Amino acid sequence: MKADSIFSILLFTAFAIAVLITLMLGASFYQRMNDMSQSGYEERTSLSYIWSKVKNNDRIDMISVGDFEGIPALLLFQVYGSTTYVTRIYAYDGWIYELFSEYELEMLPENGMPILETSSLSFTQENNGMIKVTVGSSSAFVYPRSGGTFVRGILE
């Protein structure tokens, strides 16, 4: 074999290896970016869901942060006739759950309906009624009041 033929084959092989490495690195980068985007989407969607639930039940005296079978929960109360109902929003088994029932009924976390997947969910209620909702690494402040609800900001 001639030296120029060997050189051509080696050059082609080096080029092919460089292309394969570039493709593998690009695919890895794309996968990481896609995972980060998906995680952020799930957190934003979860915060938006909780914000809309608070907005639809917008009375400061009918919303509280509580405990549901040892799990932190957002409690949204409604009164129909002489019966009080509660919607509980909580994290259970890797999902955000919602459970609507009469307030006095004994319910279990698995009785709820899974809404969205989540890594974590927590609620903190301030003295002024403002509620901090944390989903994964994102947080939002929701302030229920008679005239409307607003999200004070999303923190990363």
LUMKOL-726341 format. One record per residue: z negated, y, x of N, C-alpha, C, CB in turn; residue number from 1; residue in one letter. Coordinates in nm, 3 decimals, always signed. Glycine has a CB too. Layout:
<pts>
[[Z Y X] [Z Y X] [Z Y X] [Z Y X] NUM A],
...
</pts>
This chain:
<pts>
[[+0.000 -0.117 +0.083] [+0.000 +0.000 +0.000] [+0.000 +0.124 +0.087] [-0.119 +0.000 -0.094] 1 M],
[[+0.068 +0.221 +0.044] [+0.079 +0.344 +0.121] [-0.046 +0.430 +0.099] [+0.207 +0.422 +0.082] 2 K],
[[-0.074 +0.514 +0.195] [-0.191 +0.601 +0.189] [-0.181 +0.699 +0.074] [-0.207 +0.677 +0.320] 3 A],
[[-0.060 +0.749 +0.046] [-0.047 +0.844 -0.065] [-0.071 +0.776 -0.200] [+0.091 +0.910 -0.063] 4 D],
[[-0.038 +0.647 -0.214] [-0.063 +0.573 -0.338] [-0.213 +0.551 -0.356] [+0.011 +0.437 -0.337] 5 S],
[[-0.281 +0.515 -0.248] [-0.427 +0.495 -0.254] [-0.495 +0.626 -0.288] [-0.480 +0.438 -0.119] 6 I],
[[-0.452 +0.733 -0.225] [-0.509 +0.865 -0.254] [-0.489 +0.902 -0.401] [-0.445 +0.971 -0.164] 7 F],
[[-0.372 +0.874 -0.456] [-0.343 +0.905 -0.596] [-0.434 +0.825 -0.689] [-0.195 +0.876 -0.629] 8 S],
[[-0.453 +0.697 -0.659] [-0.540 +0.611 -0.742] [-0.685 +0.660 -0.734] [-0.531 +0.463 -0.697] 9 I],
[[-0.732 +0.693 -0.614] [-0.869 +0.744 -0.597] [-0.887 +0.877 -0.670] [-0.901 +0.762 -0.447] 10 L],
[[-0.788 +0.963 -0.662] [-0.795 +1.092 -0.730] [-0.798 +1.072 -0.882] [-0.674 +1.181 -0.691] 11 L],
[[-0.716 +0.982 -0.933] [-0.714 +0.952 -1.077] [-0.849 +0.893 -1.121] [-0.600 +0.854 -1.110] 12 F],
[[-0.905 +0.801 -1.040] [-1.034 +0.740 -1.072] [-1.145 +0.845 -1.074] [-1.068 +0.629 -0.969] 13 T],
[[-1.147 +0.935 -0.975] [-1.247 +1.042 -0.971] [-1.234 +1.133 -1.093] [-1.233 +1.125 -0.841] 14 A],
[[-1.110 +1.164 -1.131] [-1.086 +1.247 -1.249] [-1.135 +1.176 -1.375] [-0.937 +1.281 -1.262] 15 F],
[[-1.108 +1.046 -1.390] [-1.152 +0.969 -1.506] [-1.304 +0.964 -1.515] [-1.094 +0.827 -1.501] 16 A],
[[-1.369 +0.945 -1.400] [-1.516 +0.941 -1.398] [-1.573 +1.077 -1.437] [-1.568 +0.899 -1.258] 17 I],
[[-1.514 +1.184 -1.388] [-1.560 +1.319 -1.423] [-1.545 +1.346 -1.573] [-1.480 +1.425 -1.342] 18 A],
[[-1.434 +1.300 -1.630] [-1.413 +1.317 -1.775] [-1.518 +1.239 -1.853] [-1.270 +1.271 -1.815] 19 V],
[[-1.546 +1.115 -1.813] [-1.646 +1.034 -1.882] [-1.786 +1.097 -1.874] [-1.649 +0.892 -1.824] 20 L],
[[-1.822 +1.146 -1.757] [-1.953 +1.211 -1.741] [-1.961 +1.336 -1.829] [-1.978 +1.248 -1.593] 21 I],
[[-1.855 +1.415 -1.832] [-1.852 +1.535 -1.915] [-1.867 +1.499 -2.064] [-1.721 +1.614 -1.893] 22 T],
[[-1.797 +1.395 -2.107] [-1.807 +1.352 -2.247] [-1.947 +1.303 -2.280] [-1.705 +1.241 -2.275] 23 L],
[[-2.009 +1.227 -2.190] [-2.144 +1.176 -2.215] [-2.245 +1.291 -2.221] [-2.184 +1.076 -2.106] 24 M],
[[-2.234 +1.387 -2.130] [-2.324 +1.502 -2.132] [-2.303 +1.587 -2.258] [-2.303 +1.588 -2.006] 25 L],
[[-2.178 +1.605 -2.296] [-2.148 +1.682 -2.417] [-2.202 +1.615 -2.542] [-1.998 +1.701 -2.431] 26 G],
[[-2.189 +1.483 -2.550] [-2.240 +1.410 -2.666] [-2.392 +1.418 -2.671] [-2.195 +1.263 -2.661] 27 A],
[[-2.458 +1.407 -2.557] [-2.603 +1.417 -2.550] [-2.650 +1.557 -2.594] [-2.653 +1.386 -2.407] 28 S],
[[-2.583 +1.660 -2.544] [-2.616 +1.797 -2.581] [-2.596 +1.819 -2.731] [-2.530 +1.897 -2.501] 29 F],
[[-2.486 +1.770 -2.785] [-2.457 +1.783 -2.928] [-2.565 +1.715 -3.011] [-2.319 +1.725 -2.961] 30 Y],
[[-2.608 +1.595 -2.969] [-2.711 +1.523 -3.043] [-2.843 +1.599 -3.044] [-2.732 +1.384 -2.982] 31 Q],
[[-2.882 +1.654 -2.928] [-3.006 +1.733 -2.921] [-2.998 +1.856 -3.010] [-3.036 +1.775 -2.777] 32 R],
[[-2.885 +1.926 -3.007] [-2.869 +2.046 -3.090] [-2.870 +2.009 -3.238] [-2.738 +2.119 -3.054] 33 M],
[[-2.807 +1.900 -3.274] [-2.804 +1.854 -3.412] [-2.945 +1.817 -3.460] [-2.710 +1.734 -3.426] 34 N],
[[-3.023 +1.750 -3.376] [-3.160 +1.714 -3.411] [-3.246 +1.839 -3.432] [-3.222 +1.625 -3.302] 35 D],
[[-3.231 +1.938 -3.343] [-3.307 +2.063 -3.357] [-3.266 +2.137 -3.484] [-3.285 +2.153 -3.234] 36 M],
[[-3.139 +2.140 -3.513] [-3.090 +2.206 -3.633] [-3.141 +2.137 -3.758] [-2.937 +2.210 -3.634] 37 S],
[[-3.140 +2.006 -3.759] [-3.187 +1.929 -3.874] [-3.336 +1.953 -3.896] [-3.160 +1.779 -3.855] 38 Q],
[[-3.414 +1.954 -3.789] [-3.557 +1.978 -3.800] [-3.583 +2.117 -3.858] [-3.625 +1.963 -3.661] 39 S],
[[-3.514 +2.217 -3.809] [-3.529 +2.352 -3.862] [-3.487 +2.363 -4.007] [-3.449 +2.450 -3.778] 40 G],
[[-3.380 +2.292 -4.043] [-3.334 +2.292 -4.182] [-3.439 +2.233 -4.275] [-3.202 +2.213 -4.194] 41 Y],
[[-3.500 +2.120 -4.234] [-3.602 +2.057 -4.316] [-3.723 +2.148 -4.334] [-3.645 +1.924 -4.254] 42 E],
[[-3.764 +2.216 -4.228] [-3.878 +2.306 -4.237] [-3.847 +2.425 -4.327] [-3.918 +2.354 -4.097] 43 E],
[[-3.729 +2.486 -4.310] [-3.692 +2.600 -4.395] [-3.679 +2.559 -4.541] [-3.561 +2.662 -4.346] 44 R],
[[-3.622 +2.443 -4.566] [-3.606 +2.395 -4.703] [-3.742 +2.368 -4.765] [-3.520 +2.267 -4.706] 45 T],
[[-3.833 +2.310 -4.690] [-3.968 +2.283 -4.740] [-4.041 +2.412 -4.774] [-4.048 +2.202 -4.638] 46 S],
[[-4.033 +2.511 -4.684] [-4.098 +2.640 -4.711] [-4.037 +2.707 -4.833] [-4.087 +2.732 -4.589] 47 L],
[[-3.906 +2.699 -4.847] [-3.839 +2.758 -4.962] [-3.881 +2.689 -5.092] [-3.686 +2.750 -4.944] 48 S],
[[-3.893 +2.558 -5.088] [-3.937 +2.482 -5.205] [-4.076 +2.526 -5.250] [-3.936 +2.332 -5.175] 49 Y],
[[-4.168 +2.534 -5.154] [-4.307 +2.573 -5.187] [-4.311 +2.717 -5.236] [-4.399 +2.555 -5.064] 50 I],
[[-4.234 +2.805 -5.171] [-4.228 +2.945 -5.216] [-4.181 +2.954 -5.361] [-4.134 +3.027 -5.124] 51 W],
[[-4.078 +2.877 -5.397] [-4.026 +2.885 -5.533] [-4.126 +2.827 -5.634] [-3.893 +2.810 -5.543] 52 S],
[[-4.202 +2.725 -5.595] [-4.305 +2.671 -5.684] [-4.414 +2.775 -5.709] [-4.366 +2.543 -5.625] 53 K],
[[-4.453 +2.847 -5.604] [-4.555 +2.952 -5.621] [-4.498 +3.065 -5.707] [-4.602 +3.007 -5.482] 54 V],
[[-4.374 +3.103 -5.683] [-4.313 +3.211 -5.760] [-4.307 +3.176 -5.909] [-4.173 +3.241 -5.707] 55 K],
[[-4.278 +3.051 -5.940] [-4.270 +3.009 -6.079] [-4.406 +2.998 -6.146] [-4.199 +2.877 -6.088] 56 N],
[[-4.512 +3.002 -6.068] [-4.648 +2.992 -6.121] [-4.730 +3.110 -6.069] [-4.715 +2.856 -6.080] 57 N],
[[-4.674 +3.228 -6.082] [-4.722 +3.345 -6.009] [-4.839 +3.418 -6.075] [-4.610 +3.440 -5.990] 58 D],
[[-4.954 +3.356 -6.068] [-5.078 +3.424 -6.109] [-5.184 +3.387 -6.007] [-5.122 +3.383 -6.255] 59 R],
[[-5.240 +3.486 -5.944] [-5.333 +3.462 -5.834] [-5.452 +3.377 -5.876] [-5.381 +3.594 -5.779] 60 I],
[[-5.493 +3.387 -6.003] [-5.607 +3.309 -6.048] [-5.569 +3.165 -6.086] [-5.672 +3.378 -6.167] 61 D],
[[-5.441 +3.130 -6.079] [-5.394 +2.997 -6.116] [-5.339 +2.918 -5.997] [-5.289 +3.008 -6.223] 62 M],
[[-5.357 +2.971 -5.877] [-5.309 +2.906 -5.756] [-5.423 +2.898 -5.656] [-5.187 +2.982 -5.694] 63 I],
[[-5.443 +2.780 -5.599] [-5.546 +2.769 -5.497] [-5.510 +2.659 -5.398] [-5.683 +2.741 -5.561] 64 S],
[[-5.580 +2.661 -5.287] [-5.568 +2.556 -5.187] [-5.688 +2.466 -5.205] [-5.560 +2.615 -5.041] 65 V],
[[-5.663 +2.338 -5.209] [-5.773 +2.245 -5.232] [-5.752 +2.113 -5.161] [-5.792 +2.221 -5.378] 66 G],
[[-5.825 +2.016 -5.211] [-5.825 +1.884 -5.152] [-5.785 +1.784 -5.261] [-5.964 +1.850 -5.091] 67 D],
[[-5.694 +1.694 -5.228] [-5.652 +1.590 -5.321] [-5.670 +1.456 -5.251] [-5.504 +1.610 -5.368] 68 F],
[[-5.778 +1.386 -5.285] [-5.808 +1.257 -5.224] [-5.812 +1.267 -5.071] [-5.705 +1.152 -5.267] 69 E],
[[-5.873 +1.374 -5.021] [-5.885 +1.393 -4.876] [-5.763 +1.452 -4.809] [-5.916 +1.264 -4.813] 70 G],
[[-5.663 +1.492 -4.887] [-5.540 +1.548 -4.833] [-5.533 +1.696 -4.872] [-5.414 +1.471 -4.886] 71 I],
[[-5.505 +1.787 -4.776] [-5.488 +1.928 -4.813] [-5.373 +1.943 -4.913] [-5.460 +2.015 -4.686] 72 P],
[[-5.399 +2.022 -5.017] [-5.298 +2.036 -5.123] [-5.296 +2.178 -5.177] [-5.325 +1.937 -5.237] 73 A],
[[-5.179 +2.217 -5.224] [-5.162 +2.342 -5.297] [-5.173 +2.305 -5.445] [-5.024 +2.413 -5.264] 74 L],
[[-5.262 +2.374 -5.516] [-5.288 +2.344 -5.656] [-5.237 +2.458 -5.743] [-5.439 +2.320 -5.680] 75 L],
[[-5.147 +2.425 -5.834] [-5.088 +2.524 -5.925] [-5.130 +2.485 -6.066] [-4.930 +2.529 -5.910] 76 L],
[[-5.208 +2.571 -6.130] [-5.263 +2.539 -6.262] [-5.180 +2.605 -6.372] [-5.409 +2.585 -6.271] 77 F],
[[-5.172 +2.535 -6.486] [-5.112 +2.589 -6.607] [-5.198 +2.545 -6.725] [-4.963 +2.542 -6.624] 78 Q],
[[-5.206 +2.632 -6.824] [-5.281 +2.600 -6.946] [-5.183 +2.599 -7.062] [-5.397 +2.702 -6.971] 79 V],
[[-5.177 +2.486 -7.131] [-5.096 +2.472 -7.251] [-5.189 +2.434 -7.364] [-4.982 +2.365 -7.231] 80 Y],
[[-5.202 +2.523 -7.461] [-5.299 +2.500 -7.568] [-5.438 +2.502 -7.510] [-5.272 +2.366 -7.641] 81 G],
[[-5.513 +2.396 -7.530] [-5.649 +2.388 -7.475] [-5.657 +2.294 -7.355] [-5.747 +2.341 -7.583] 82 S],
[[-5.542 +2.249 -7.305] [-5.539 +2.153 -7.194] [-5.493 +2.222 -7.066] [-5.447 +2.034 -7.227] 83 T],
[[-5.565 +2.196 -6.958] [-5.530 +2.249 -6.826] [-5.455 +2.141 -6.748] [-5.656 +2.296 -6.748] 84 T],
[[-5.341 +2.180 -6.693] [-5.260 +2.091 -6.611] [-5.257 +2.146 -6.469] [-5.115 +2.077 -6.668] 85 Y],
[[-5.230 +2.057 -6.374] [-5.222 +2.098 -6.234] [-5.101 +2.031 -6.169] [-5.353 +2.062 -6.158] 86 V],
[[-5.031 +2.110 -6.090] [-4.926 +2.056 -6.003] [-4.984 +2.056 -5.863] [-4.792 +2.140 -6.012] 87 T],
[[-4.989 +1.939 -5.803] [-5.040 +1.926 -5.667] [-4.921 +1.908 -5.573] [-5.140 +1.806 -5.655] 88 R],
[[-4.917 +1.987 -5.466] [-4.815 +1.974 -5.363] [-4.889 +1.937 -5.235] [-4.729 +2.106 -5.346] 89 I],
[[-4.850 +1.827 -5.174] [-4.924 +1.775 -5.059] [-4.832 +1.687 -4.974] [-5.048 +1.694 -5.106] 90 Y],
[[-4.877 +1.659 -4.853] [-4.802 +1.570 -4.763] [-4.866 +1.432 -4.767] [-4.798 +1.626 -4.615] 91 A],
[[-4.782 +1.331 -4.783] [-4.832 +1.195 -4.788] [-4.724 +1.101 -4.735] [-4.874 +1.155 -4.933] 92 Y],
[[-4.760 +1.018 -4.642] [-4.670 +0.915 -4.589] [-4.538 +0.973 -4.535] [-4.640 +0.814 -4.698] 93 D],
[[-4.545 +1.091 -4.469] [-4.427 +1.152 -4.408] [-4.339 +1.229 -4.504] [-4.346 +1.046 -4.343] 94 G],
[[-4.387 +1.255 -4.625] [-4.310 +1.327 -4.726] [-4.395 +1.435 -4.791] [-4.257 +1.229 -4.833] 95 W],
[[-4.329 +1.539 -4.840] [-4.396 +1.635 -4.928] [-4.386 +1.575 -5.069] [-4.331 +1.780 -4.920] 96 I],
[[-4.499 +1.564 -5.133] [-4.506 +1.508 -5.267] [-4.543 +1.617 -5.368] [-4.608 +1.392 -5.273] 97 Y],
[[-4.502 +1.595 -5.492] [-4.542 +1.680 -5.604] [-4.595 +1.589 -5.714] [-4.423 +1.768 -5.655] 98 E],
[[-4.709 +1.628 -5.771] [-4.769 +1.549 -5.878] [-4.817 +1.645 -5.987] [-4.886 +1.461 -5.826] 99 L],
[[-4.763 +1.630 -6.106] [-4.800 +1.711 -6.222] [-4.878 +1.621 -6.317] [-4.675 +1.773 -6.293] 100 F],
[[-4.999 +1.666 -6.356] [-5.081 +1.586 -6.447] [-5.185 +1.676 -6.513] [-5.149 +1.469 -6.372] 101 S],
[[-5.254 +1.618 -6.611] [-5.370 +1.688 -6.666] [-5.473 +1.701 -6.555] [-5.429 +1.613 -6.791] 102 E],
[[-5.544 +1.811 -6.554] [-5.638 +1.837 -6.447] [-5.748 +1.732 -6.441] [-5.699 +1.974 -6.464] 103 Y],
[[-5.794 +1.683 -6.554] [-5.906 +1.590 -6.559] [-5.868 +1.446 -6.525] [-5.967 +1.594 -6.696] 104 E],
[[-5.740 +1.411 -6.524] [-5.699 +1.274 -6.497] [-5.722 +1.236 -6.351] [-5.553 +1.254 -6.534] 105 L],
[[-5.767 +1.114 -6.329] [-5.782 +1.061 -6.194] [-5.644 +1.015 -6.147] [-5.886 +0.943 -6.189] 106 E],
[[-5.595 +1.073 -6.039] [-5.464 +1.037 -5.986] [-5.479 +1.002 -5.838] [-5.362 +1.153 -6.005] 107 M],
[[-5.381 +0.929 -5.787] [-5.377 +0.892 -5.646] [-5.255 +0.957 -5.581] [-5.374 +0.737 -5.628] 108 L],
[[-5.259 +0.980 -5.450] [-5.145 +1.044 -5.382] [-5.013 +0.970 -5.402] [-5.173 +1.055 -5.234] 109 P],
[[-5.017 +0.838 -5.408] [-4.892 +0.762 -5.425] [-4.833 +0.774 -5.565] [-4.917 +0.616 -5.393] 110 E],
[[-4.909 +0.834 -5.659] [-4.857 +0.856 -5.795] [-4.757 +0.970 -5.801] [-4.970 +0.883 -5.890] 111 N],
[[-4.754 +1.053 -5.697] [-4.664 +1.169 -5.697] [-4.520 +1.130 -5.670] [-4.709 +1.269 -5.595] 112 G],
[[-4.435 +1.231 -5.675] [-4.292 +1.211 -5.650] [-4.257 +1.269 -5.513] [-4.206 +1.278 -5.762] 113 M],
[[-4.197 +1.187 -5.424] [-4.157 +1.241 -5.293] [-4.044 +1.342 -5.311] [-4.114 +1.127 -5.197] 114 P],
[[-4.059 +1.457 -5.244] [-3.962 +1.565 -5.257] [-3.878 +1.580 -5.130] [-4.033 +1.696 -5.290] 115 I],
[[-3.945 +1.603 -5.018] [-3.876 +1.626 -4.891] [-3.951 +1.558 -4.778] [-3.862 +1.778 -4.863] 116 L],
[[-3.877 +1.509 -4.679] [-3.942 +1.453 -4.561] [-4.005 +1.566 -4.480] [-3.840 +1.373 -4.474] 117 E],
[[-4.118 +1.536 -4.417] [-4.184 +1.636 -4.334] [-4.267 +1.569 -4.225] [-4.272 +1.728 -4.420] 118 T],
[[-4.285 +1.640 -4.116] [-4.371 +1.589 -4.011] [-4.516 +1.625 -4.039] [-4.328 +1.644 -3.874] 119 S],
[[-4.539 +1.742 -4.098] [-4.674 +1.784 -4.133] [-4.668 +1.898 -4.234] [-4.754 +1.826 -4.006] 120 S],
[[-4.777 +1.914 -4.309] [-4.786 +2.020 -4.409] [-4.932 +2.060 -4.419] [-4.731 +1.974 -4.548] 121 L],
[[-4.958 +2.190 -4.413] [-5.095 +2.237 -4.430] [-5.096 +2.372 -4.501] [-5.166 +2.249 -4.293] 122 S],
[[-5.208 +2.399 -4.565] [-5.227 +2.523 -4.641] [-5.359 +2.586 -4.599] [-5.225 +2.496 -4.794] 123 F],
[[-5.358 +2.719 -4.588] [-5.480 +2.794 -4.561] [-5.481 +2.914 -4.654] [-5.488 +2.837 -4.410] 124 T],
[[-5.591 +2.932 -4.728] [-5.600 +3.046 -4.819] [-5.693 +3.151 -4.760] [-5.649 +3.001 -4.958] 125 Q],
[[-5.643 +3.274 -4.753] [-5.721 +3.386 -4.702] [-5.807 +3.445 -4.814] [-5.627 +3.495 -4.642] 126 E],
[[-5.901 +3.531 -4.779] [-5.989 +3.593 -4.878] [-5.914 +3.680 -4.978] [-6.094 +3.677 -4.808] 127 N],
[[-5.802 +3.738 -4.938] [-5.725 +3.825 -5.027] [-5.628 +3.748 -5.116] [-5.650 +3.927 -4.946] 128 N],
[[-5.632 +3.615 -5.111] [-5.545 +3.533 -5.193] [-5.417 +3.490 -5.125] [-5.511 +3.607 -5.316] 129 G],
[[-5.388 +3.546 -5.010] [-5.268 +3.509 -4.937] [-5.281 +3.364 -4.889] [-5.243 +3.605 -4.817] 130 M],
[[-5.172 +3.289 -4.897] [-5.172 +3.149 -4.857] [-5.076 +3.131 -4.741] [-5.133 +3.057 -4.976] 131 I],
[[-5.126 +3.071 -4.634] [-5.041 +3.039 -4.519] [-4.996 +2.894 -4.536] [-5.116 +3.061 -4.382] 132 K],
[[-4.865 +2.874 -4.540] [-4.806 +2.741 -4.553] [-4.742 +2.707 -4.419] [-4.701 +2.735 -4.670] 133 V],
[[-4.780 +2.594 -4.362] [-4.724 +2.550 -4.235] [-4.657 +2.415 -4.255] [-4.834 +2.541 -4.125] 134 T],
[[-4.529 +2.412 -4.222] [-4.450 +2.288 -4.227] [-4.395 +2.265 -4.088] [-4.333 +2.297 -4.334] 135 V],
[[-4.438 +2.156 -4.025] [-4.395 +2.129 -3.888] [-4.439 +2.243 -3.797] [-4.241 +2.111 -3.880] 136 G],
[[-4.344 +2.310 -3.732] [-4.376 +2.421 -3.642] [-4.348 +2.557 -3.706] [-4.298 +2.407 -3.513] 137 S],
[[-4.310 +2.560 -3.833] [-4.280 +2.687 -3.902] [-4.388 +2.720 -4.004] [-4.142 +2.681 -3.970] 138 S],
[[-4.416 +2.848 -4.019] [-4.515 +2.894 -4.115] [-4.462 +3.010 -4.195] [-4.645 +2.932 -4.044] 139 S],
[[-4.517 +3.026 -4.314] [-4.484 +3.141 -4.398] [-4.610 +3.180 -4.473] [-4.366 +3.110 -4.497] 140 A],
[[-4.624 +3.308 -4.500] [-4.734 +3.358 -4.581] [-4.681 +3.388 -4.721] [-4.799 +3.484 -4.517] 141 F],
[[-4.749 +3.334 -4.821] [-4.710 +3.355 -4.959] [-4.826 +3.423 -5.028] [-4.673 +3.220 -5.030] 142 V],
[[-4.796 +3.531 -5.097] [-4.900 +3.607 -5.166] [-4.874 +3.605 -5.315] [-4.906 +3.752 -5.113] 143 Y],
[[-4.945 +3.520 -5.389] [-4.925 +3.516 -5.534] [-4.993 +3.636 -5.599] [-4.980 +3.384 -5.594] 144 P],
[[-4.925 +3.692 -5.695] [-4.981 +3.804 -5.771] [-4.908 +3.811 -5.904] [-4.969 +3.939 -5.692] 145 R],
[[-4.962 +3.880 -6.000] [-4.905 +3.884 -6.134] [-4.764 +3.937 -6.136] [-4.991 +3.967 -6.223] 146 S],
[[-4.734 +4.037 -6.054] [-4.604 +4.101 -6.061] [-4.493 +4.036 -5.983] [-4.618 +4.237 -6.016] 147 G],
[[-4.520 +3.935 -5.905] [-4.415 +3.871 -5.826] [-4.473 +3.807 -5.702] [-4.308 +3.972 -5.789] 148 G],
[[-4.391 +3.742 -5.627] [-4.433 +3.673 -5.506] [-4.342 +3.715 -5.392] [-4.432 +3.518 -5.525] 149 T],
[[-4.398 +3.727 -5.273] [-4.311 +3.755 -5.159] [-4.354 +3.669 -5.042] [-4.315 +3.904 -5.122] 150 F],
[[-4.260 +3.641 -4.957] [-4.289 +3.571 -4.833] [-4.305 +3.678 -4.727] [-4.176 +3.466 -4.795] 151 V],
[[-4.417 +3.679 -4.662] [-4.451 +3.785 -4.567] [-4.377 +3.770 -4.436] [-4.600 +3.786 -4.542] 152 R],
[[-4.331 +3.651 -4.403] [-4.257 +3.633 -4.279] [-4.263 +3.490 -4.233] [-4.310 +3.724 -4.171] 153 G],
[[-4.165 +3.451 -4.160] [-4.162 +3.316 -4.104] [-4.195 +3.325 -3.957] [-4.024 +3.248 -4.127] 154 I],
[[-4.292 +3.248 -3.916] [-4.335 +3.248 -3.777] [-4.282 +3.121 -3.711] [-4.490 +3.257 -3.765] 155 L],
[[-4.235 +3.131 -3.591] [-4.190 +3.011 -3.517] [-4.299 +2.966 -3.427] [-4.063 +3.038 -3.435] 156 E],
</pts>
